Amino acid sequence: MFQIGDKIFYPLYGAGIIEAIKEKEVLGKKQLYYFLNIPHIRLKIMIPIERTNDVGIREVVTPDVLQHVLNDLYNGTTDPLSDNNQRYRRDMNKSKIKTGDIYKGTEIIRDLMRKSKVKKLSAEDKAMLDNALQILTSEFIQVRGVCKEQAVHLLNEIINV
């Protein structure tokens, strides 16, 4: 169980903070809820505590794991399936994002950035890349304790090397 002030990661949305834990009655049923703040998209949301695992909420990664992820972003091998057709790639990348696994999100960024150096990305690929970058940036901010501008700058340095 998470505590107030814990830094968490919510798949599809990114990193945030647990601001409160309260009992609420919704549709006639009383439950404990986490009240989450996902600041990079200005989202406040409440999630029933009993559904936390179902939706994939996890703690943000450690600084060591983040460093490993950043190394993989630069040095990792491209997923051979990322060259498949647009629809397959879209479905594969959506599945990766939904897992909440930071390594899977990094694969999306790495593979689409490499693809963009060979040819222009489609609008759909560009949107997926932007979304994956936003999600990684949000976790980077929480783990490193930096502002958004610093996080974006550091990630751009790694990606564009």
Backbone bond lengths (Angstrom), bond angles and torsions (degrees), N, CA, C in turn:
res aa  C-N    CA-C-N  psi(-1)  N-CA   C-N-CA  omega(-1)  CA-C   N-CA-C  phi
1 M - - - 1.455 - - 1.521 109.37 -
2 F 1.303 115.31 136.62 1.455 121.09 179.26 1.529 110.11 -81.77
3 Q 1.321 114.72 162.40 1.462 121.79 179.30 1.530 109.21 -117.37
4 I 1.311 115.67 162.23 1.463 120.43 175.36 1.526 108.32 -59.47
5 G 1.324 115.92 133.35 1.463 121.60 -179.21 1.514 114.08 94.51
6 D 1.336 117.80 -11.79 1.466 120.22 178.74 1.523 110.33 -65.44
7 K 1.323 114.80 141.96 1.460 121.48 175.58 1.522 107.44 -90.91
8 I 1.323 115.18 125.37 1.464 120.42 -175.07 1.527 109.99 -126.14
9 F 1.324 114.15 167.29 1.463 121.16 174.57 1.517 108.13 -124.49
10 Y 1.325 116.09 129.33 1.461 122.53 -179.53 1.533 107.57 -116.51
11 P 1.346 117.73 111.54 1.468 120.02 -178.38 1.530 111.63 -51.06
12 L 1.295 115.06 144.83 1.469 126.00 -177.90 1.523 113.08 78.16
13 Y 1.325 118.07 -21.42 1.459 120.58 -177.32 1.525 112.79 -112.41
14 G 1.325 117.71 -40.34 1.450 121.03 -179.73 1.515 112.74 115.59
15 A 1.326 114.73 -162.18 1.460 121.18 -174.53 1.519 111.23 -86.36
16 G 1.321 114.08 149.58 1.454 120.40 179.15 1.511 111.22 -159.15
17 I 1.316 114.92 -166.64 1.462 121.67 -175.48 1.525 108.93 -132.34
18 I 1.320 115.63 141.64 1.465 120.20 173.93 1.523 107.28 -81.29
19 E 1.318 115.73 114.25 1.462 120.67 -176.55 1.517 112.96 -91.75
20 A 1.333 116.68 -26.34 1.468 119.43 -178.50 1.522 109.28 -161.03
21 I 1.319 114.55 159.02 1.464 122.27 171.49 1.522 105.04 -129.79
22 K 1.331 115.75 116.05 1.465 119.73 -175.26 1.519 110.33 -137.96
23 E 1.328 113.32 153.69 1.459 118.80 172.62 1.524 107.81 -88.67
24 K 1.331 115.47 130.65 1.462 121.49 179.00 1.512 108.92 -132.05
25 E 1.309 114.85 150.52 1.455 119.99 173.87 1.527 107.88 -103.62
26 V 1.319 115.73 119.55 1.456 122.07 178.65 1.518 107.57 -128.20
27 L 1.317 115.96 125.71 1.467 122.25 -178.20 1.530 111.91 53.69
28 G 1.327 115.56 39.52 1.455 121.22 176.77 1.514 115.24 78.20
29 K 1.322 117.38 5.93 1.466 120.93 -178.40 1.524 109.17 -118.78
30 K 1.353 115.96 124.91 1.465 120.81 177.43 1.527 109.18 -87.06
31 Q 1.335 114.60 131.19 1.463 120.86 178.27 1.524 109.24 -146.15
32 L 1.330 114.98 158.88 1.459 120.36 170.88 1.521 108.20 -83.62
33 Y 1.329 114.91 137.78 1.459 121.10 -179.33 1.525 110.42 -125.65
34 Y 1.338 114.93 145.11 1.458 120.97 165.58 1.519 106.48 -87.99
35 F 1.320 116.29 134.62 1.455 121.54 172.46 1.525 106.34 -103.86
36 L 1.323 115.54 112.18 1.458 122.11 -173.85 1.517 110.90 -104.23
37 N 1.318 115.15 145.36 1.458 122.10 171.47 1.524 106.90 -118.18
38 I 1.328 115.97 118.07 1.466 121.68 175.90 1.532 105.08 -107.39
39 P 1.344 117.65 89.76 1.465 120.57 -167.35 1.526 115.94 -66.15
40 H 1.318 118.84 -33.22 1.468 118.77 -174.58 1.522 113.34 -68.06
41 I 1.334 117.59 -18.46 1.466 120.39 175.03 1.533 110.88 -118.91
42 R 1.323 115.53 12.17 1.471 122.44 178.68 1.522 111.47 51.43
43 L 1.318 115.17 52.24 1.459 121.07 -178.05 1.517 109.77 -117.85
44 K 1.309 115.38 130.07 1.465 121.42 171.19 1.511 105.43 -117.33
45 I 1.319 115.31 130.79 1.455 120.02 -173.61 1.517 109.35 -143.62
46 M 1.322 116.45 150.09 1.463 119.31 174.53 1.524 108.07 -116.97
47 I 1.331 114.25 136.72 1.460 122.19 -177.45 1.522 107.99 -126.84
48 P 1.333 118.13 130.77 1.467 118.87 174.62 1.531 109.61 -60.07
49 I 1.308 116.45 133.45 1.464 120.60 -178.47 1.522 111.11 -55.31
50 E 1.321 117.21 -38.21 1.471 119.77 -177.57 1.533 112.92 -68.61
51 R 1.333 118.31 -12.65 1.466 121.50 179.89 1.523 112.69 -101.17
52 T 1.308 117.69 3.18 1.459 121.09 -174.88 1.520 112.35 -56.12
53 N 1.317 116.77 -46.64 1.467 119.44 179.84 1.516 111.77 -68.00
54 D 1.326 116.67 -36.62 1.467 120.63 -179.32 1.522 112.11 -60.79
55 V 1.325 116.92 -39.45 1.464 120.07 -178.50 1.526 112.38 -89.25
56 G 1.328 117.64 -5.39 1.462 121.54 173.11 1.509 116.02 86.28
57 I 1.321 117.78 18.28 1.462 119.39 178.45 1.525 109.09 -66.22
58 R 1.325 115.04 134.73 1.463 121.84 -179.66 1.527 108.97 -141.41
59 E 1.336 115.14 168.16 1.461 119.37 173.06 1.520 108.70 -69.10
60 V 1.335 116.90 152.41 1.459 118.21 172.31 1.523 107.61 -65.14
61 V 1.311 116.00 157.55 1.459 120.35 -177.32 1.527 110.69 -71.14
62 T 1.319 115.87 164.84 1.462 121.39 176.65 1.530 109.16 -78.48
63 P 1.331 117.64 161.96 1.467 119.61 176.48 1.537 112.65 -56.94
64 D 1.341 117.45 -36.19 1.468 120.12 178.73 1.522 111.75 -65.04
65 V 1.318 116.48 -42.89 1.471 120.20 178.21 1.526 109.52 -64.95
66 L 1.323 117.17 -42.23 1.464 120.22 178.43 1.523 110.59 -59.27
67 Q 1.321 117.49 -42.55 1.464 120.34 179.27 1.527 110.65 -63.14
68 H 1.324 116.83 -41.05 1.464 120.66 177.27 1.529 110.32 -62.30
69 V 1.320 116.86 -41.49 1.469 122.04 178.38 1.528 110.22 -61.89
70 L 1.325 116.90 -43.30 1.459 120.50 -179.77 1.524 111.25 -65.75
71 N 1.331 116.74 -37.34 1.470 119.88 175.17 1.522 110.37 -63.59
72 D 1.331 116.07 -41.87 1.460 121.15 179.64 1.526 110.89 -66.06
73 L 1.311 116.47 -32.52 1.462 121.17 178.16 1.526 110.02 -59.56
74 Y 1.310 116.10 -38.48 1.463 120.73 -178.76 1.527 112.15 -88.05
75 N 1.336 116.78 -44.35 1.464 120.93 -171.08 1.520 115.63 -98.75
76 G 1.310 118.33 -15.30 1.463 121.12 -174.17 1.518 112.96 -62.68
77 T 1.326 114.99 159.36 1.461 119.79 179.14 1.524 109.86 -86.67
78 T 1.308 115.36 146.18 1.460 121.56 -179.91 1.520 109.91 -70.85
79 D 1.317 115.68 135.88 1.461 121.83 176.51 1.528 108.20 -66.38
80 P 1.340 118.10 119.54 1.471 119.54 -177.82 1.532 112.68 -61.40
81 L 1.312 117.72 -23.72 1.465 120.68 179.36 1.530 112.31 -74.67
82 S 1.342 116.66 -13.03 1.464 119.70 -177.76 1.526 112.29 -71.53
83 D 1.328 117.40 -10.56 1.465 120.72 178.23 1.520 112.80 -90.73
84 N 1.320 117.33 -2.49 1.464 120.28 -179.65 1.524 110.74 -66.10
85 N 1.306 115.66 178.32 1.465 119.82 -175.91 1.529 111.91 -61.24
86 Q 1.312 114.11 164.58 1.466 122.22 -174.24 1.524 112.91 -55.48
87 R 1.317 117.18 -47.85 1.466 120.26 -177.20 1.522 111.18 -64.01
88 Y 1.331 117.22 -43.38 1.462 120.73 179.12 1.527 110.03 -63.22
89 R 1.338 116.57 -44.73 1.465 121.23 -179.15 1.533 110.34 -62.48
90 R 1.341 116.62 -41.99 1.465 120.56 178.64 1.524 110.75 -59.83
91 D 1.329 116.50 -48.58 1.465 120.56 -178.88 1.524 111.48 -63.89
92 M 1.341 116.11 -41.38 1.461 120.74 179.39 1.534 110.19 -63.18
93 N 1.329 116.83 -45.14 1.463 120.23 -178.74 1.523 112.05 -68.21
94 K 1.321 117.97 -37.51 1.470 120.30 175.95 1.522 110.41 -61.94
95 S 1.329 116.07 -41.10 1.471 119.91 178.02 1.520 110.93 -62.35
96 K 1.325 116.51 -40.88 1.465 120.46 179.29 1.527 110.82 -63.58
97 I 1.326 117.03 -44.12 1.473 120.95 179.93 1.522 110.46 -61.81
98 K 1.328 116.58 -42.85 1.466 121.09 -176.43 1.521 113.01 -64.36
99 T 1.342 117.78 -24.42 1.463 119.46 -179.24 1.523 111.79 -67.23
100 G 1.334 116.96 -29.03 1.456 120.18 -175.98 1.517 112.54 78.67
101 D 1.320 116.96 2.91 1.464 122.55 179.91 1.527 108.58 -76.60
102 I 1.316 116.79 119.93 1.462 120.99 -176.77 1.528 111.62 -61.31
103 Y 1.318 117.29 -31.89 1.465 120.15 178.59 1.530 110.89 -67.66
104 K 1.317 116.74 -39.35 1.471 120.63 178.99 1.530 110.40 -65.92
105 G 1.328 116.74 -41.26 1.463 120.18 177.25 1.514 111.69 -62.82
106 T 1.323 115.84 -37.85 1.455 121.00 178.42 1.523 111.01 -66.54
107 E 1.332 116.80 -36.75 1.471 120.08 176.77 1.523 110.72 -58.69
108 I 1.315 116.97 -41.82 1.467 120.75 179.54 1.523 110.01 -59.70
109 I 1.331 115.78 -48.55 1.465 120.68 -178.73 1.521 110.46 -61.84
110 R 1.326 116.33 -50.90 1.466 120.96 -177.52 1.525 111.27 -58.67
111 D 1.331 116.16 -49.26 1.461 119.92 -175.27 1.527 112.24 -68.01
112 L 1.320 117.45 -40.91 1.468 119.25 179.28 1.527 111.67 -71.99
113 M 1.327 118.05 -34.28 1.472 119.77 175.68 1.524 110.45 -64.47
114 R 1.324 116.80 -42.44 1.465 119.71 177.79 1.525 110.49 -64.70
115 K 1.302 116.94 -40.26 1.470 121.31 178.29 1.530 109.97 -62.68
116 S 1.341 116.93 -38.83 1.468 120.66 -177.93 1.525 112.37 -66.69
117 K 1.320 117.09 -21.14 1.467 120.39 178.53 1.525 111.35 -80.20
118 V 1.328 116.27 -17.97 1.462 121.70 179.24 1.526 110.53 -94.08
119 K 1.328 115.83 -44.04 1.466 120.27 177.95 1.519 109.73 -151.93
120 K 1.315 114.59 161.96 1.463 120.37 -178.55 1.524 109.97 -64.81
121 L 1.338 115.59 136.01 1.460 120.58 178.64 1.523 110.57 -73.57
122 S 1.319 115.15 147.30 1.463 119.94 172.75 1.529 108.00 -67.83
123 A 1.307 116.57 164.67 1.467 120.65 178.64 1.524 110.55 -59.59
124 E 1.327 116.35 -38.01 1.467 120.60 -179.53 1.531 111.25 -67.42
125 D 1.340 116.77 -43.57 1.467 120.25 177.39 1.525 110.74 -64.57
126 K 1.323 117.15 -40.45 1.465 121.21 179.37 1.529 110.27 -62.40
127 A 1.334 116.86 -42.67 1.469 120.60 178.49 1.526 110.72 -64.11
128 M 1.337 117.21 -40.71 1.468 121.18 178.40 1.525 110.15 -64.35
129 L 1.328 117.20 -43.22 1.461 121.45 178.22 1.530 110.37 -61.02
130 D 1.315 116.80 -46.95 1.469 120.31 179.53 1.526 111.46 -60.58
131 N 1.322 116.79 -41.95 1.465 121.40 179.16 1.530 110.76 -63.98
132 A 1.329 116.95 -46.95 1.469 120.83 179.87 1.530 110.73 -62.69
133 L 1.331 116.75 -39.92 1.469 120.35 177.70 1.525 111.42 -64.78
134 Q 1.316 116.78 -40.93 1.466 120.78 179.25 1.529 110.65 -62.92
135 I 1.315 116.32 -41.81 1.460 120.86 -179.66 1.529 110.65 -66.94
136 L 1.350 117.37 -44.78 1.466 120.44 177.86 1.527 110.33 -63.69
137 T 1.315 116.96 -41.95 1.467 120.87 179.27 1.525 110.91 -59.26
138 S 1.325 116.62 -40.86 1.469 119.62 -179.13 1.524 111.33 -62.81
139 E 1.329 117.04 -39.11 1.465 119.51 178.90 1.524 110.24 -72.66
140 F 1.326 117.09 -39.10 1.462 122.35 176.99 1.531 109.83 -56.08
141 I 1.329 116.88 -44.78 1.469 122.06 179.99 1.529 110.50 -60.54
142 Q 1.321 117.37 -45.65 1.469 121.20 -178.08 1.529 111.88 -67.99
143 V 1.330 116.63 -39.50 1.471 120.03 -176.62 1.521 111.27 -74.74
144 R 1.325 116.97 -45.76 1.460 120.97 -176.19 1.525 113.64 -87.59
145 G 1.324 117.64 -15.52 1.460 120.40 -179.64 1.517 113.27 67.94
146 V 1.334 116.47 35.57 1.461 121.25 179.51 1.527 109.25 -109.46
147 C 1.329 115.66 167.61 1.465 119.43 177.08 1.531 109.22 -80.21
148 K 1.318 115.36 167.43 1.463 120.55 -176.86 1.530 111.55 -59.53
149 E 1.318 117.44 -42.17 1.463 121.08 -178.09 1.525 111.17 -61.45
150 Q 1.343 116.96 -42.92 1.466 120.49 178.14 1.523 110.57 -64.31
151 A 1.319 116.83 -43.56 1.463 121.01 -179.26 1.521 110.70 -61.96
152 V 1.321 116.82 -46.25 1.469 120.95 179.75 1.523 110.00 -61.92
153 H 1.326 116.94 -44.03 1.466 121.19 179.83 1.533 111.03 -60.86
154 L 1.328 117.02 -48.44 1.467 120.39 -178.95 1.528 111.65 -64.31
155 L 1.320 117.63 -41.82 1.468 120.12 178.25 1.523 111.30 -65.25
156 N 1.331 117.09 -40.07 1.465 119.94 177.78 1.520 111.67 -63.03
157 E 1.328 116.99 -37.42 1.468 119.84 176.86 1.525 110.90 -61.29
158 I 1.320 116.62 -42.89 1.465 121.01 -179.28 1.525 110.58 -68.06
159 I 1.311 116.39 -45.31 1.465 121.08 -175.74 1.522 111.77 -68.38
160 N 1.308 117.24 -38.85 1.468 120.67 -172.85 1.517 114.44 -94.39
161 V 1.311 117.58 15.35 1.469 120.46 178.52 1.502 109.33 -70.85
